[in-house]
Amino acid sequence: MKIQILNITGKKIREIETNLFEEPIREDIIYKVVEAERLKQPYSPKYRAGMDRSASGNVRHKRHSWKSDRGRGLSRIPRKIFWRRGTNFSWQGAIIPSVRGGRRAHPPKGHVNLKKINKKELKKALLSALTYISSIKEIKKKYSSLKDKKIEVKLPIIVEDKVLGLNTKDLFKFLKKILGNLYEVAIQKKAIRAGKGKLRGRKYKKNAGLLLVIGKNNKKKIKGIEIINSDKLLVSDLASNGARLIVFTEEAIKDLEGLMNTNIKKPKEKSTESTGVISKDTQDKPKIKEKK
């Protein structure tokens, strides 16, 4: 597949051939990997909550013994000591669930069951997501404001690496020139949320905006645009809740090609010379005597 590369002025300078955007779209695999990549916060109490007490082993359960609970009308539970006068102690129950300040009986353990994704399946999902975001039809499905507009931009959009040297003002002018009608969904917009969500720690809401994928060794930070290195790119960055608007640098395409074209090494066959084991083929063959 031939893709054009745009320079700083927004004009085509050359074409490159790549197979990154030729994989058939598999929305089922994309959805599966996106669900697996979601960060899930484990819910559980603090580690050793209610257990950090020197209560276990304080009370002895033996007659005629110092620090014993016999003859005092005490229940046999672990207790912590507040004060003592000789053989008289001021005790209070601790640690067990039925006492004040004790641990919970059966708290949530904080384990998160993560989905296992095979390497080949993950690679297929990433390639499928790259084809997914290069479809104008899928872009229009995600952004409802573009539904009735005519989009003349050729996707995917690849720019030369000199774009990273532009300042914020010039970069926004460049994006407005190459994106056309897509520019209105490219810049992140922050607004105050309507409803009671403002009182619950989420006062502001923000759209995803454009994602700029740069090379793994490049660095860039711009307010209003999300930027990610090619080696940290996930399927959820590309196709979470639909096809996202994405711009690639030329260096990022080279990195992704190298990442996708890595071949899996086959395991080496064990030689019989070092181990001294004779194979079955040599065992079955009769030995032929050499003629003198």
N, C-alpha and C positions, 0 to 999 in steps of 0.2 A: 504494500500500500504506500503510495507516494503522498507525502505531506509537505506543505509549504512552510517555510520559516520566514517570520516577519522581523524586520529591523526596527530601529528606534523610531523611524518616521512612519511605521505601519505598512511599509511596502514589502512585497515578496522579494527576497534576495536569492533564494535557492530552494531546492526540494531535496528531501531525504526519503529513503525507502525503509520502512519498518513494518514488522508484523505484530506490533503491540496492540493494534486496534482492529484485528481481524478475527478474534475469537467470537464464536456465537454467544449471544446474550442468554445467560441462564439465571433468571431472577430468583429461582428457588435456591441455588447455591449461594448467590449473593446475600439473600436474606438470612440464610443459615449462618454464614460467617459473620455478618453484621451483628446478629444476636449474640454470637459467641464472643465478640470483641467488646461488647458493652461492659463497662466497669460496674460491678455490683458491690455496694457497701455492705459488708457483713454486719448483722445486728446481733449484739451480745453485750452482756455486762462487762465491766472491767475485769481483767485477769486477776484471779484470787480475791475477788470482791467478797468481803465478809469473813475472809479466812486469815487475815493478818492480825491475829490475836495470840497471845501466849496463854491459851486456855487449856488446850489438850494436855493431859497429864498432871494438872495442878492438884486435882482432887484424888485421894486414894480411897479405894473401896475395900478397906481392911479394918477389922475391929482393933481397938486399943492401939491405934496408930496416930501419930501426929499428922495433921492436915488430912484427916479422914472425914467422911460424910456420915459415918455410922452414929445413930442416936441423935441426929440433929434435925430429922424430918426433911432432908434435902433430896431432891430428885437426882438421879445419876446421869448428869449431863456435864459436858465440859464447862468450866467456870473460870473467869478471870478474877483476880484478887484486887480489891481497892485498898484495903488496909487490914492490919492484923494486930491483935494484942495478945501475945502469948499463943495460946491454942485457939483463940477466937478469931475468926476470919469474916470479912465482909466480901461475900462472893456475888457475882452476877453471871448468869448463863450467857454463853457466846458461841459463835461458829455455826451451830446447828440451825436449820430453817425455822424452828418453832420459837426462837427467842428474838428479842429486840436487837437489831443490828446484825443478825446472822445472815448467812448466805441464802440465796434462793434455792428452792428445792430442785427444780429441773429447768435451769435457765437455757436459753438458746445458745448453742455452742459456737456460733460465729463462722461456721463453715459455709462456703459458697460453692455450689456444684457447677463447675465450669464445663462447657461443651468441648469435646475433643475434636479437633479439625486435623485431618491428614495433610501432609505437605503438598501432595499433588492436588488435593481438593482446594487448598488455600491458593496455590498458584493459578489454578483454573478460575477461581473466584475473582482474583485480582485482574487477570486478563479480560475476563468477562465484564468486569466493572469498567475497565478502560474503554471497551467498545460501547458500553451502556451510556457513558457520559459524552461520547462523541455523536450521539443521536439527537438531532434537534427536536424530534418528536417527543423523546423522553424528557428533554429539558423543559419543554412547554407543559408537560404533565406536572412537573414539580412546582414551577412558578406560574400561578394562575393569572398574573398580570400580563404574561406574554401569550396568552391563549389565542387572542385575535390579532396579534401583530405579525407582520411579515419579517422574518429573520433571514438576512442574506449572508450572515457570517458562516464561514466554513469551519466546521469542527472536526478534529480537535485543534486548538490554537497553540502554536509553538512559536516562541520568540527567541531571539538571540540573547546571549548572556550579558551583553552590554546594557540591557534594560535594567539590570540590578544596580548599575551605577547612577541611575536617575534619582533625583530627590522626590519627595512625596508629591509636590505640585506637578512636576513634569510627568511623573508616572501616572497620575490620575488623568492628565490630558491624553497621554498615550493610550490608556485603557479605553477612554471615551471614544477615541478615534477607531480603534480596532474592534471594539465590541458593538458599537451602534446601539440598537434597541436593548441589548443585553446589559448595558451599563447601569440601568436603573435598579437591577437586582444584584449588581456586583459589589457595591459599597455597603458595608455594615451600617445599619441604622439602629439607634438606641432610643427607646421610648418608654414612658411610664405605663406600667401594666394597669389595665382596668380591673376593678373588683377587689376582693379581699386578699388577693395574692400579695398586694402591697404590704399588708400587715404580717405576712408570713415569711419574710426574708427574701422575697423575690420581687422587689419593687420595679425593677426595670426588665424589659424584654428586648432581645436583640436578634436580628436575622443572621443567617449563616454567612451570606455574602460570597465573594469570590475566593477561591483557593488557588494560591500560586505555588506550584511545585518547583523547587529549585534543586540544584545538585547537592550531593551529600557533603561536599566540602565548601559550599557557598554559605554566606551569612547575609541576612537582610531582615529588617524589622520595620513595618509600616503600620500606622494606626488606620484601621478601617478595612484592612485586608488580612486574611489569614494566610500565613506562609509556613510551609513544611518542607523538610528535606526529603529527598527521594528514598533514602534508606529507612525512613521512619513512616512511610506512607502505608496506610491501612485501607482495607476495603470499606470500612465505615466512613473514612474521610471522603471517599469518592461517591458512594451510593447509599448513604443513610437517608431513608425516607424519600428516595427518588434520585435522579441523576443531577449532580451538582455542577455548577458552572466552574470550570477549571482551566487555568492557563499553565502550560509547561514551558520551562526553559530548555534550550538545546542540550545542556549538560545533564538535565534530569532525564531526558529521553535516553541518552547514552547509558546512564546508570541503570535505568529500568531494563534496558535491553540486556545489559550484562547480568542483571539479577535474574531475569527470566530465562536466559539461555544457558544457565549453569546445569551441567549434566550430573546426574547422580552416579557416583562411582560404584562399580560392581565389586562385590567382595572377591578377594583373591582366592584362587584354588590352592588348597594346602598341598605342598609338595611332599612326596614320600621319601625324599633323600634325607631330610633332617630328622624325621621321626623314625625312619627305619621300618615303616609299615609297608607291607607288600599288598598291592591292589589285587582285587579278585581276578582281573583279566590275566595277570601274570601267574596267579596260583593255578588257574584251570588249565593253562597251556602245558603240555608235557615237555619235559626237558629233552633236548636233542644232544646226543653225544657227538663231540667233534672227532672227526677222523684224524688219526695221526699220519 
